Amino acid sequence: MAILCFNSKALLLLLLSLTDLFASTLSLGIGINYGQIANNLPTPSRVSTLLRSLNVTRVKLYDADPNVLTAFANTNVEFVIGLGNENLQRMSDPQQAQSWIQQHVQPYHTQTKITCITVGNEVLTGDDMQLKSYLLPAMQGVYKALVNLGLSNDIYVAHPHSAGILENSFPPSSGSFKQDLSEYIRGMLNFHAQTKSPFLINVYPFFAYKDNPNEVPLDYVLFRPNQGTIDPATNLKYDNMLYAQIDAVYSAIKAMGYSDIPVKVSETGWPSKGDQNEFGATRENAALYNGNLFQRMQENQGTPANPSEPIDVYVFALFNENLKPGPGSERNYGLYYPDGTAVYNIGLQQGFLPRMDYSAATKNVLSSSAFLLLILLFVILF
């Protein structure tokens, strides 16, 4: 009996320690952008293995790739899918919007969880005035189609904006949208309020540092210890630029008369490599930015002005994409090389980003099985 008691206590201690470890790796709580502008990426089925071995449960696409949606069938991964800017004019017609959803969403939705459709991308900071006029009607058309098909409670409609829509971003309490975009944004905010959907923003502190490396403190943009900045109107302290920019968006929304629209970060990240004039684009800085961001998300941190609302972020991006146009940094935002090896070590814990091989997935399955076995033994012994 004494031996059984001793073994039971030892088992309980082991069980509790493994429970903590299991819970810490159960889900990253982050979203990842899965772009595919490349000719050397692994197949969607291999990507599915990679992301499930990492316990990533939220993925954002820029299209509605049927191969990806099929590869993730019967998994716990939630998807944001995208409608390209080229489709906006057609989507203002509810019938065409419904046809698109019937073709690209309904065949997969029962097995692959789709939670959002993004309609266009960063339209308001572009030069195409016609495209801007199509945006809100397209969002409304897609939403009406979802309602007609009985999917509006499962899938919301949104549009990822560039941070360039902001006229002022500091101090955060003075955040405001550009005046020439106000008519478009006001209509979209009304849409979000009515459909209870979030406002999406793409935020890159890297750009601010790259353009002004002598004025923007590197520690401030990388979430490292620093003096921070104080918002003089609220007396709130900001120790990183991302949180300041998120709160600036909240302030801009509030200035237009809306206070109940959540803000989600649809893209943020840091390149591991860039052109000679792209200051700060290094593997070390990318690892610090994303690693520190992941840590804060695991802690369910909110921003200073919204401390009870955990930040909701989709990191850009899963892979380096070798066919993306633009400066060198555009092809080097990935957490992974196309062969499945990590570009850098995030450093949260050993094996946090395992290589994309059989052993990584197997290790994850075995850990889960061992955990369940220990629970069974605990029940039997106690």
N, C-alpha and C positions, 0 to 999 in steps of 0.2 A: 504493500500500500504506500509506504514511504517512497519507494522507488518510482511508483506511478505518479505520486504527487510531485516529485522532483522533476520527472520528465514532462509532466503536464505544464508546470510553471515555466520550464525552459522553452517548451513549445509555444506557450502563450507569448513569451517575450520575443521569440523569433517571428511568430505570426504578426505581432504588432509592428515590428521593425519592417517586415516585408510589406505589410499593408501600407505604411507610409511611403515606401519606395514605389509600390505599385500605383498608389494614388497620384504621386508626383509625376509619373510618366504616362498616366492614363490618357491625357489629352493636352496638347500644347496650348489650346485655347486661342490659337491664332488662325488667321486665314492666310492662304498663299495664292498669289497670282500665278496661273499656269499659262504662260504665253507660248506660242508655237511658231514664231517667225524665225525658223531655222530649218536646215536640211539634214541635221545630224542628231535629232533628239531620239530618245528611246521610245519604244511603242507605248501606247496608253496602258496596256496591261502591266508592263514593267513599272510604269509610273505609279499605278495603283498599288503595286507591292511596296514600292518605296514609301509612299505617303502613309500607308497603313502601318508599316513598320515603325514609322515616326509618330504614330498616333495623331496625325494631322486630320482634323475632321471638317475643315472648311476650305473649299477651293473656289477660286474665281476664274472663269474663262472669259475670253474676249469674243467668243462665238458660241455656237451650240453644237460643237463637234460630236456627231453620233458615236464615233469610235471611242471617245473619252467617256461619254455618258454610259455606254454599254460596258466598258471596262470596269466601271465603278458600281455596277449593279449589285444590289444586296450587300452593300457596305454601309457604314455609318457616316460616310462623307457627304456633307451638304454642299450643293453647288449654286453658285451665281453664274448664270449664263448671259451672253451678250448679243445684242442686236447692233450690227454695224451702222455707222452714219449713213451709208449708202441706202439703207432701208427706211429711213425716217419718213420720207414723203409717202410711201406706200402704207406705213403703219397708221397713218391718220385715218385710214379707212378701216372701220371695225371689222368688216368682212375679211379684208386682207390680213389684218392682224390676227383674226381668229384662225384663218387658214395657216398662218405661220406657226401658231401655237399648236394646232392640231398635228402639224408635220414635225416640229422640232422639240416639243415639250411632252405632249400626251403619250407618245409611244414609250417614253423613258421614265416618266414621272412616278409610275407605280413601283419601280424597282430602284431608281436612283433619285434621291431626294433633291429637288430643285426648289430653292427658297426665294430666289430673286431673278428678275430679268432686268438687266441694265439696257436702257434704250439710248443708243449713241454713246459717245465718249468725248468729253472736253469740247463740246460744240461751241459754247458761249465765248471761249477765248480764241476761236478761229475767225477767219475773215469772211466766211460764207454767210451772208445775211439771210439768204433764203433758207439755209439749213437751220439757222436759229429760229426762224418762224415755224419750221416743221416740228421742232423738238417737243413742245408741250402737247400739241395735237397727237403726236405719235405716242407719247406716254399715256395719254387719255385713251387712245384707241386700243393699246395693248391691255390696259387695265379693264376696259369694258369687255374685251374678249375674254379675259380671265373670269370676270363675273359671269358672263354668259355660259362659260364652260364649268362653272362651279369650282374654280381654282383660286379665287381671289383671297381666300382665307389662308392658303398655303404658300402663295407666291406674291411677293410685293414688286412694285415697279419703281425704278429709280434711275438716276443719271449721274455718272461720275464727273465731277467738275474739277477743273484745274484750280489750284490756289490763286491763279492769276485773275480770278473773278473778284478778288478782294481789292478794294481801293486803299484801305488802311488795315494793318494787321498788328500794329503795336502803338500804344499798349493794347493788350487783348480786349479790355473793356471798351475800347474805341473802334473795334472792328466794324468795317462797313463794306458793302459791295460797291462796285463801280457804278456810277450814275447811269451810264449808257446801257447797262445791263439790267437795270432795276425792273423794267417792265416784264422782261422774260423771267427773272428770278421771282418776282412777286407772284406771278401765275403758277410757277412751279411750287413755291412754298404753300400756296393755297391747295394745290393738288396733294402735297405730302400731308398736310393737316387733315384733309378729307379722307385720304386713304390710309392714314396712320402708318406712313412709310418714312424711312430715314432720309436725311440729306447726305449725299456721298461727296467726299472731297479727296483729291489726290494731293498729298503733302510731302514735299522733299526738302528737308533742311539742308541737304547736300548742295542744292542750287544756291542757297543763300551764302553758304561758306565758300563755294567755288567762285562766286562773283565778287566776294569781299573778304578774302582770307585774312586781311590785316585788321578788319573791323569786327568780324564775327568770331567770337572765341570758339575754338575747336571743341573744348570740353563741354561747352553749352549745347552744341548740336549733337554730341555723342553720348549724352546722358552721364558724363563723368562728373565727379565733384567739382563744383565751381561756385562763384559768388552769386550767380543767378541775377535776375532782374526783378524789380518791384513795379507792379502796376500802381501808379500814383492815385488812381481813382478808387481802387478797391483795397489797396495795401496787400494784395496777394503776391506771394513770391513764386517766380517761375525758375526752375533749375534746368529747363531744357526748352528748345525752340518748338518741338512738335506740340507739346501741351499748350504753349502760348498760341500757336496757330489754330489749334482746334478751338480754343476758347474765343479766339477772334472771330471764327465762323459762327459760333453760338451768339456772340454779341451782334454780329451783322444780321443774323436771322431775327433776333429779338428787336433790333432797331426797325425792322419791317413789320413788327406787330405780332410775331409768333414766338411762343415760349414753350411749346410742347413737341417740337420736332427734334428727334435725336440726330446727332452727327456721327457718322461712321467714316473711318479713313479707308477708302477703297484702294489706295496705293500709297506706300512709302517704302523707302529702301535706300541703299547706299552702294555705289559701284565699287568693285574691287580693283578696277583698272580703268584708265582713261587716257585721253590725249595729253600732251605735255602741258597744255594750258588749263587742264581740268584739275585744279588744286584739290588735294584731299582724297582723290580717287585711288585708294590703296586697299589691299586686303586687310591690313591691320585696322583701318578705320571702318571698313565694312563689317568686320567681325565685332568691333566694339558697338557700332550703332545697332545692328540687328540683335546681338547678344544681350545688350542692356535693355533693349526694347522688349525682347521676349521675357526677360526676367521681370520687368515691371508688369507685363500682362499677366504673368503667372501669379503676381501679387494682387491682381484685380484692382490696380490703381485707377483712380479717376483723375481728372485735371483739377487744378486749384479752384476753378470756378464751379466745377461739377464733380466734387469728390465722391459722390455716391453713385456715379454713372461710370462703370469701368470702361476704359478706352476699348474701342472695337476697331481692329486693324487688320487689313490684308497686306501682307508684305510682298513687295515686288523684288525679285521674282524667283520662281522655282529653279529655272535653268538659265544659263547664259544662252542668248539667242544670236547666232552668228550672221543672220541676214537682216537684222534691224538696221535701218538707215540712221544717219546722224553721226555725232561724235562717238569716239571709241567707248565712252562710258555706257552708251545705250546697249552695247553688246556684252556688258559685263556686270549686270545687276544680279545674276543668279547665285543662289545658295549652292547650286550644284553645277558641275560640268556635265555635258551630255552623256558621258560614260558612267554617271552615277556616283562619282567621287565628289566629296565636299570641296568647295572652293577654299573654305577656311573653317576653322574649328570655332563654333559658337561659344563653347566653354561652359555651358550651364551644368552639364554632368557628362560623365563618360558614356559614350554611345548615344548621345543626344541626336546626332545626325549620322547614323550608321551608313556604311557603304551600301549601295543597292545590289545586294547579293542574297543568295539563299540563306546564308547563316544569320543575317540580320533579321530577316522575317522569322526564321525558325526560333531564334533566341527570344523574340517577342512572344511567340506562341507558347514556348516552353515556360516562360515566366508566368504567363497567365494560368497555364495548367497547374504549375506548382502552387500558385496562390490558391486556386480552387481546392487542390488536394489538401493543403494545410487547413483550410476551413473545415473540410470534411473530417479530418483527424481531430480537430478541436471539438467538433460536435460529438464525436464518438467518445473522446476521453472525458469530456465534461458533462 
